[in-house]
Amino acid sequence: MKKLALSMLAVGVLISQSAQASNEQQRVSGYFDDLKKPAINIADNLWNWAEVGFQEHKSSALMQQTLKDAGFEIQSGVAGMPTAFVASYGDSGPVIGILAEMDALPGLSQDAQPAHSPITGKQAGHACGHHLFAGGSVTAAMAIKRWLEETGTQGQVRVYGTPAEEGGAGKVYMVRDGLFDDVDIALHWHAGSQNNADATSSLANKGAKFRFKGIAAHAAVMPERGRSALDGVEAMNYMANMMREHVPSDTRIHYVITNGGGAPNVVPEFAEVYYYLRTPRAADLAELWQRLENTAKAAALGTGTKAEWEVVSGVWDILPNMTLAHVMHESMSEFGGIEYSKKEQAFAEQIRPTLGKKAESIIGREKQIMPLSDKVHAGTYSSDVGDVSWNVPTAGLIASTWVPGTAFHSWQAVASGGTSIGHKGMILAAETLALSAVKLYQNPSLIEKAKAEFKQRKGDVKYYPQIGDRAPALDLRANNKD
């Protein structure tokens, strides 16, 4: 009888917790009866403006004004970046930071149509969904503020407006300047083509522009007087390509020649090649990067040129947190998936043939919340979220803002993201972030458990910014990290 009584008590506690969670889900969902409008206003304006990294002046201003009007205190232009900001509410209790990205990708102009339709005169597009990221994160924080006020709970919420994720590593400068030092938990999300909250890792990434200087000469009349900077670039590339055989198999090395000279009959005096080097662990990146630098030195020596390089960006791999992944998954599951309207379904059917065969096999995926994996998913992308995650327990989710099967950095992503399909995924993400924060405020033991896991996973690895002490690279028109 005693065991039965204890069992019934446990069931009663579970029922009570379930009812409480359901009540909070309804409360958060109710907030978005009003918050959908500002979320969509931010997303649609950012989609139209499509401002690239470090140039997001109108985008950042709109986000800041929306938060200021909602009662947040704003710090603008933080960490040496004019478009970066921190918006804060609350002065005591656990600090939960919500990340908000805002930059578009160059060269991906596209109308909100299910056929390839670049917009004349427009050079960039939100092919990674950061306009939705911005709208969802800003309004999630506004919902959290309302909950804190209504319930009288002690807690602080901050929005981190992080520019130039695409190549500029904006979050790294904010981490380096100590803006996350007192944050207990960081939450984020991303646009995608399914709904899941798996704990994920990513690839650490370092990028630099290698510049070679030679001696110009007439390539036919006096070639002996010349020293080709392009030869230096090509010699470096040749050695780097040989290096691929002798690095760990999950290492990525890629490059583009950004300047190779002006005319065939002139020995190039200047040439430039832009490199990325990625590997699963930032702790292993230094040795590999030194080898890449050595190829530049050797190339310069062998071609009689001079080489120098500028590190443009560098990010750590994401340190996963399974405790927080469970919280995010449970919260998303309470809201459920997305239902397309007839108009949205017609859009999906028209764009689906452009997505490849895989898209046919996952029709309706937007309606599902994918099961939470008990293993960490190893991503092959890179993100400056990684640097946040090595300083604060961090978790993220993906919401179905695009037609299932859509690739990141594609015109199809821009198209879906400019429609109500994108809006629906954004609202699901915002609701999930808000409810996840509520759960953490209600259960401080979850915060402590996430912190304990963070310490265990980090171990004795010492974080340092890959960018060193350089200032933000505010002109990123030629950069693209992901």
N, C-alpha and C positions, 0 to 999 in steps of 0.2 A: 504493500500500500504506500509505503514511504517513497519507493522508487517511482510508483505511478504518480504520486503527488508532485514529485520533483519534475517528472516528465511533462505533466500537465502545466506546471509553472513555466517550464521552458517554452512550451507551445504558446502559452499566454503571452510571454515576452515577445516571441517572434510575431504573433498576431498584432500585438501593440506596436512593435517597430514597423511592421508592414503598413498598418493603418496610418501611422505618423508619416511614413515616407510618402504614402498616397496623398495625404493632406498637403504636404509640402509640394509635391508635384503639381497638384491642382492650383496651389497658390502661385507657384512660379509660372505655370502656364497662363494663369489669369493676368499676370503682369504684362504678358506679350500681346494681350488685346490692345494695349496702348503702345507698347514698344516696337511692334512690327513696323509702324510708320517711320520712326527715326532710323531703324535698322535698314529699311529699304531705301530711305533717302540717302544715307551714307553710301550704301552699296552702289546704287544707280549713278550717283554723282561721280564716285571714284571710277566706275566702269567707263563713264563718258570721258572723264579727264585723262585717264590712263597715263598717269605721271610715273616716270621711271625713277630708279633708285637715287635718293638724295635730292630729287627734284619734286618731291610730293608736297609742294607748298599749299596748294588749295585743299588737297586731301587731308593733310595734317590739321589745317586750320578748321575745317568742318568737323573733324573728330573732336578736336579740343573744345570748340564752341558748344557742341552737343553735350559734352560732359560738363562743361562749366555751367550751362543752363540747368543741368540736373543736380547741381550742388557740389561738384567735385572741385578740389583745389588743383590748379594746373601749374606745372613747371615746364616751361617751353625751352627749346633749343639746348637740351641737355647733352652732355658728353661730346661737345664740339660739333653737333649735328643740328643744323637749323630746323629740320623737320621732326626731330625726336622730341618726345615729351613723356612726362609722368603725370597722371591724373589720380588724385588720392581722395579717399573718404574714410573718416574714422581716425581716432587718435589713441585707441587702446585695443588690446586683444590680438589674436593671431592675424598675421598679414598674409593675404592671398593675392598674388599678382596674376593678372590676366594679360597675356601677350596679344598685341594687335599689329599685324603687318599691313602695308598699304601700297607697295610699289608694283608697277606693271612691268611687262617684258617688252623690250624693243623688237620691232620687226614682226609683230603678231597682230596687226590690225585686222578686225573682223566685226561684221555686223551681227546682231542677235538673230541670225537666220540659220536654218538647217542646211545651207549650202555655202561653199566657200565664197565669201563676199567681203573682201577687204574694203575698208572705208577710205575713200579718196581723201588724201591730205592728212590722214591719221597714221602715225608711224608705230604706235605701241598698242598693246592689248593686255587685258588681265587674263592671261592664259594659265596662271597659277591660282587664280581666285582670291587674291589678296584684298580685293574690294569687298568681298563677302566676309573674309577674315576680319576686316576692320569693323564692318557693320555689326557682325555677330558678337565680337568681343566687347565693343563699346556698350552695346545694349545689355549684354550679360552682366557687365559690371553695374549698370544702372538697376537691373533687377535685383542684384545682390544688395545694393544700397537700400532699396525699398524694403527688402526682407529684414535687414539689420535694424532699420528704423521701426518697422512694425512690431518686431518681436523683442526689441530692446536688447538684442544680443551684442556682446562686446566683440568687435571684430573690425578689421581694416581691409579695404579692398582698393587695389591700385590697377590702373590700366597703363601698360607700357606701350606707347606708340613707337614702334621700332621700324625705322626706315631701311631701305636698301637691303632686304634679305637676299635679293638676287645679285650677288657678287660683291656687295659692300660690307657684309658682316656687321650691320648696325648694332645688333645686340651685344656683340663682343665689346664694343667701346663702352656700352652702358654697364656691362659687367665689370670691365676694367676700372670704371670710375666709381664703383662701389654702390651703384643704384639698386642692387639686389641683396646687399649685405644683411638687411634685417627682414628679408622676406622668408616666410615659413614654407609656403607652397607656391609653385608656379603652374598655371594651367594654360593650355593653348589648344587650338584646333586647326584643321586645314580643309580646304575644299577637296573634293574627290568624287568618285563614282560609286561608293558604297558607304555603309554606315558601320564603323567599328571603332573600338577603343583599345586595341591590342597594345601591349608594351612593345615599343620598337627601339632599335638602335639605328645608327646611320653611319656614314663614312666620314671620318675626319678629312679635312680638305685644306690645302694651302695653294695659293695662286700667286704668280709673279710674272712680271713682264721683263724678259731678258733682252737687253739692248746692246747691239754690237756696233762699234765704230771702226771704220776702215779708212782707206784713202781713195778718193775718186780719181778716175783716169779714163781716157778713151779706150774702150774695150777692144778696139781693133788696131789703132795706131800705136798706143803706148800701154798695152796691158801689163807690162812688167813693172810699171810704176804704181799700179793699183794694188790695193789690198781690200778684197771684197767682204763687206759686212754681211752680205747674204751668204757667202761661203761659211762664215762663222755660224750663222743660224742653221744652215743645212748640216754642218758638221756636228753641231750640238744635237739636232734632231736625230741624226744617224746613230749617235752614241746612246741617246735616250731610248731609241727603238731597240737597240741591242740590250739595253738594261732591262727591258721588259721580261726577258727570259730568266732573269736572275733576281727577281723580287717575289714576295709572296703572291700567290695566284689571285688573291682578292684585292690586290693593289691596282689602282687605275692611274694611268698617265695619259693625258691628252693635251693637245696644243693646237694653236692656229698661228699662222704667220700674219701679223697685223701690218707689217711694212716690209716689203721685199725689194725696194728700189723703184725707180721711176721709168727707166728706159733700158732696153737690152744693150745699147751701145755705150752705156755709162757704167763703169764699175761702181756698184753701190757703196756710198760712203756711210750709210746708216741702214740698219735693218733691225726688226724687232719680232720676237716670238713670244706668245702668251701661253703659259703653262698652268695646268692644274695637276696636282698630285693628291690622290686619295688613298686612304687605307682605313681599315676598321677601327683602329685605336690611335688616338692622337699621341699617346705615349710612345708609339713606334714611328711616328712621322719624322722626327728629327733626323734619324740616321738615313732614311730614304731621301729626305730633302737635301742633305749634305751631298749625297751621291749625285743628285741632279745638278746641284751647283757646280760640282766638280766637272761635269760634262761641259758646262759653259766655259769654265776656266781652260780646260783642255782644248776646246774648239777655238778659243781666242788665241791660245799659244800656237796651235797648228796652222792657223790661217793668217797670222801676223796682224790680228785685229785686237781691239780691246773690248772687254765685256763688263757690263754692270747690270744689276737687276734691282727691281723695286717690288717688294712684297705688297700685293694689293689687298689680299684678304687671306684669312685663315680661320678655320672653325674646328671645334672639337666634335667627336662623335657624340651622339645622344646617349646619356646614361639612363637606362630605363628604370621605372619604378612600378613594380607589379601591384603594390598596395593601392596606389592611386589609379592604376588601370582598372582595378576592380570597382572602385568608386565611380569612375567615369562610365564604365560599362553598365553598372546597375542603374545609374541615372538615365543614360540613353535608352535603356530597355523600358523604363517606366513611361517614356514618351512614345516609343514605337517608331516604325518607319514612316515613309512618305507615300502619299497617294497622289497620283497625277490626275489632273482634270482632263477632260476630253481634248482641250486645246493642247495641253502639255503632252498628252499621249500621242497626238498627231505629230507634234514637233519631234518627239523621240523616234517615232517610226520613220520619219523622213531623214533624220540624221544618222540613224543606226547603220544603214548600208555603207557609210563612209568610215565606220569604226573598225572594220575587220570581222572575221568569223567569231572571235571570242565574244563579241558583243551580243551575238545571237544566243549564246549559251547562258547568258546571265540576265535575260529580260526579266524585269520585275525585281531586280536586286535592291532597288531603292526602297521597296516596301519592308525589307528585312533589316534587323539588327544582327550583324554577324556574330557568331559565338565567340566568346573571349578565349583566346588561346592560352594555355598554361605555359607556353614557351615564348621567349622574346623573339620577335620577328626582326631579322637582320635586313635593314633597308640598304639600298645601294645609292641613295641620294645623299646630299649633304645639306646641312642647315645650321644657322647660327643659334638655333635653339639648343644645340649641343653645349655651347659655352654656359648657358643658363643652367642646364641640367647638371653640370659638374660643380655648381655652386649652391643650388637650391633643389630639393626634391621636385621633380617636374613630370607632368604627364600631359598627353594630348589625345585627340580623337580625330577621326575623319568623318565628314558628313557627305551625303550624296547630293552634291550641288550640280553635278553633271549627269548626263545620260550614262547609265552603266556601260563600261567599256571604253569611255573616253580617256585619252592619254593626257597626262600633264603636259603643259607647254605646247598645246595644239590649238588650231583655230576652232575646233569643236568645243574646247573648254571655254574659250572666250564667248562663243555663241550661247551655250547653255547658261553660262554665268551671267549673261545679260537678260535673262528671262525669269519668269516666276518659278521655274525649276530651281534656279540658283537661290532664289529667295527662300523657298521651302527648306532646303538643306541648311541654309544659314540660320533660320529660326530654330531648327532642331538642334544645331550646334550651340546656339546661344542659350537655349533652355537647359541643355545638358550641362554646360559650364556653370550656369547659375545654381542648378540643383546640386551639382557636385560640391560647389562651395558651401551650400547650406548644410550638406551632410558633414562636411569637415568642421564647420563651426559648431554643429550640434554634438560632434563626437571628437573632442580633442585627442582622444586616444588614437584615432586614425592618423592624425597629424604626427603624433609621436612615433607611431609604427612606420609611417612613410619616412620619417627622418632616420630611424634606426636602419631601415633597408638602404637608404641613401649612403649612410656611413659604411655599411657592410660592403656594398657594391663598389664604392669609391676606393676603399682600402687605403693604402699608403701612397696612392698616386697624387702628386702635387700638381694642381692646375696652374697653368700660366697661359697668357694670351698668345696665340700663334702670330698675331700681328705685331708683337713687340711693342714699342713705344711710338709707332707712327701715328700721325693724325688721320682722321677719316679721309678716305679717297673720294672727295665730294664730286668728282667728275667721273661717272661710271658709264658713260655712253657706250664704251666698247666692252663692258664687262657683263658677264652672265654666269653665275656660279652653279646653279642647280643642274 
